[in-house]
Amino acid sequence: MRKTQYYTMLAMFAAASGAIAEMHLAFPFPLLPFLEFDLAEIPDALAFMILGPKGGLISASVHALILYIIGSFTIFSPLMKLFAELSMFAGLYFGFKVGRGSKFKKGIMAGVGSTFRVIVMLFVTLALYYVIMPSIYLPTAKLAMSILGISLTSPFEIAMLLVGLTSVFNLIAGLITIGIAFAVAKSINMAFPQLTPIIY
């Protein structure tokens, strides 16, 4: 792929991610409404698959920057999004290497990518919820749990429940993002054979 073609596609993916973020095409996780399944992750995943790790890193970073510009739940939310995407990309790359030559390669990539995301974000979210910003996240979570009829009083218990639910969210979000990105990458490859995805 020529440099001009590479940077043109990178700009397209980053712009698509930014546009989707601006339109707020996202769906809340019912158990924790401040977590959202964000469709803007899909162009970032496509940039990673088609252009390679550098493309995914740049697109995801632009996405996080745009979230800072348009505003988010907390000052850390865009950074959390970036951590989630980059950990997922790391898992995808590892799964790509491990599953190379296997007929289950895409399944391995999706599983490892989502697992990496869950594991990394487990520690990141525990730090955010319990250490960095407990005054914001714990009362929100306590309210959400009370609506569901779950009564918890210990901040640590609430934080651990938050981390558990966030892990479920990250697993689902990873699988959705990777699955849709795989389907779109396949369509792009069929329409433009010269743009064979690098991580696919």
Secondary structure, DSSP 8 states (H G I E B T S, - for coil): --HHHHHHHHHHHHHHHHHHHHHT-EEEETTEEEEEEETTHHHHHHHHHHH-HHHHHHHHHHHHHHHHHH--SSTTHHHHHHHHHHHHHHHHHHHHHHTTT-TTHHHHHHHHHHHHHHHHHHHHHHIIIIIISHHHHHHHHHHHHHHTT-----HHHHHHHHHHHHHHHHHHHHHHHHHHHHHHHHHHHHH-TTS--S--
